[in-house]
Amino acid sequence: MNTPGSPKGEYRTAQHEGNPVTRPRSLNIAVMALGGQGGGVLVDWLVALAERAGWTAQATSVAGVAQRTGATVYYLEIVEPTPGREPVMALMAVPGDVDVLIAAELMEAGRALERGLITPDRTTVIASSHRTYATQEKVVPGNGLADSAAVLGLVREASRHLIIHDMQALALSHGSVISASLFGALAGSGALPFPLADFEAVVEASGVGVKASLKALRAAALLAVDAPGAAPLSLPADPMLTAPRPLPERAAAPALQPLLDRIRARFPRAAWPWLGEGLARVVDWQDAAYGAEYLDRVAPFAARSEAVVIEAARWVAVAMSYDDVIRVADLKTRAERAARVRAEVNAGADDVVGTEEYFHPRLEEALGVLPRRWADRLDESPHLKAWLAPRLDRGRRIHTHTLRGHLQLRLVAGLRRFRRGNRRHAEETAHLQAWLTDAAQTPDDALAAEMLRCRRLVKGYSDTHARGSSRFDRLMQAALEMRGQPDAAQRLAALRDGLLRDANA
């Protein structure tokens, strides 16, 4: 076995009963991958690569948990030919004893560093700079994303040699998967004593997606040789920091042109892009008449400061396009979503791609799509509610690629035309109007802008929406109590930021 810090590729000797014994060269490789990234395929290729050269190979894996979408640690030891001797190999990576670390996502490299699998005197790190966000990042009400640049800096400092690029994008550009580009980067790194031709032969022997995989392999190998350290340019941008598109000159549909003209005539120029984005959002959610209603709701803020108008344009649109079961069913059955899923799995024209959607509607969601008077009558009947609850409040798995599953969701999405008359819309509209009235009646522009920004706490549907709404209501009550105080805006912003950081507050 290699000893930590030993020069790569050298033979070492040990004393055995007074006689020097030459130990064979061995290389230890750890692969950190998420579910669906082909980590198992990559390890199979590595085993085949070693055995093709006559080396002994042993691979193990330890499956992860759902917080990292099935993150798995694969460990591989390869030992050069040892005629007449059977090498003894470990079952799991040991801190300080890894020669090559392959990470199929940036934070997986950070996780390897945290486990001590990267050492500056020994480890070559090959990683993809793209992000797949963990559950811990998503559950935070605000921006809970880890600092990619900080993690990259630590990995760069701790590794002996670092090759990092967006390996997923590179693979997709060649019609392949990330395991092929990572395998190619390893070939180009020179970390293993095998020529590129051997890597290519292993992929060819696999017999699946050979042409595309070879393209991705060769491109990644060249990238590893020519520009191994260009990673900062490909770090993912913060998805919370997005800029609106300019307001278009002409609307996509004639019915929307008067709304664009109204934006230009009645609102300050600085708010035009935000109003354009908000208008597109609410029209997609409902229709052009709902877009006119959106502008009506923002109009009372048109004479306020630019900051207030922009925040109104942003958050009124979000509030008016709330998530409900109708919206979820609509989005899950759109053609562009099916096309995106097919692209993500690199499906060919003749491939059949199936999707299974999990739904767990509560009785409240079912009542929400009913006309308000019907829902109120059901609320008055405890026995009927008790009978309905167990029949509605249970998980369902719907296969949207089947005719039956697709039609089920399209039926729910078709309730969109009746949405303005249902209970949920009446409740959301009342909540929205109370919020806007309080903000409009607040003379302090800084405080009014912060009150509008507080809508960021309300998101999702079901329990997530209920928790966010409860926090939002507490903030609005605090804002009303702080009116007239000189530091009210700063204090409200601090309270909001605290709630956004703490999912359990």
WOUR-V399301 format. One record per pair of residues at least 24 apart in sequence whose C-alpha atoms are under 7 Angstrom apart, sorted by the first residue. I is the first residue (numbers start at 0). GAP is how many residues later the second one is. Records with the same first field share a line. If there is no record, write none. Layout:
I=GAP / GAP
This chain:
0=25
1=24
2=94
3=92 / 93
4=116 / 117
23=55 / 56 / 58
24=54 / 55
25=51 / 52 / 53 / 54
26=50 / 51 / 52 / 72
27=48 / 49 / 50 / 70 / 71 / 72
28=46 / 47 / 48 / 69 / 70 / 71 / 72
29=43 / 44 / 45 / 46 / 63 / 68 / 70 / 71 / 72
30=42 / 43 / 44 / 70 / 71 / 72
31=40 / 41 / 42 / 70 / 71 / 72 / 76
32=38 / 39 / 40 / 70 / 71
33=34 / 35 / 36 / 37 / 38
34=34 / 35 / 36
36=141 / 142
37=141
38=140
41=137 / 141
44=157
47=154
48=149 / 150 / 153
49=28
53=27
54=24 / 25 / 26
55=24 / 25
59=31
66=67 / 68 / 69
67=66 / 67
97=25
98=24 / 25
99=24 / 25
100=24 / 25
101=24 / 25
102=24 / 25
103=24
104=24 / 25 / 26 / 27
105=24 / 25
109=41 / 45
112=42
117=40 / 41
118=39 / 40 / 41
119=38 / 39 / 40
120=39
121=38
122=36 / 37 / 38
123=35 / 36 / 37 / 38 / 67
124=34 / 36 / 37 / 38
125=36 / 37 / 38 / 60
126=36 / 37 / 38
127=36 / 37 / 38 / 39 / 40
128=35 / 36 / 37 / 102 / 105 / 106
129=36 / 105 / 106
130=105
138=364
139=360 / 361 / 362 / 363
140=316 / 359 / 360 / 362
141=358 / 359
142=97
161=66 / 67
162=61 / 65 / 66
163=64 / 65 / 67
164=65 / 66 / 69
165=68
169=46
170=45
173=38 / 41 / 42
174=37 / 171
175=36 / 37 / 40 / 170
179=33 / 36 / 37
180=35 / 36 / 39
182=34
183=33 / 34 / 36 / 37
184=35 / 36 / 39
186=34
187=33 / 34 / 36 / 37
188=35 / 36
243=29 / 30 / 33
244=28
245=27
246=25 / 26 / 29
254=33
255=32
258=33
266=35
269=36
270=35 / 38 / 39
273=36 / 39 / 40
274=38
277=35 / 36 / 39
280=36
281=35 / 38 / 39
284=36
300=139
304=140
306=142
307=137 / 140 / 141
310=138 / 141 / 142
311=140
314=137 / 138 / 140
318=113
322=137 / 138
323=137
325=86 / 87 / 89 / 90
326=86
328=80 / 81 / 83 / 84
329=80 / 83
332=73 / 76 / 77
353=47
354=44 / 45 / 46
355=41 / 42 / 43 / 44
356=40 / 41 / 42
357=37 / 38 / 39 / 40
358=36 / 37 / 38
359=33 / 34 / 35 / 36
360=31 / 32 / 33
361=30 / 31
362=26 / 29 / 30
367=54 / 55 / 56
368=53 / 54 / 55
369=52 / 53
370=50 / 51 / 52
371=49 / 50 / 51
374=48
445=43
446=41 / 42
449=39 / 42 / 43
450=25
453=42
456=43
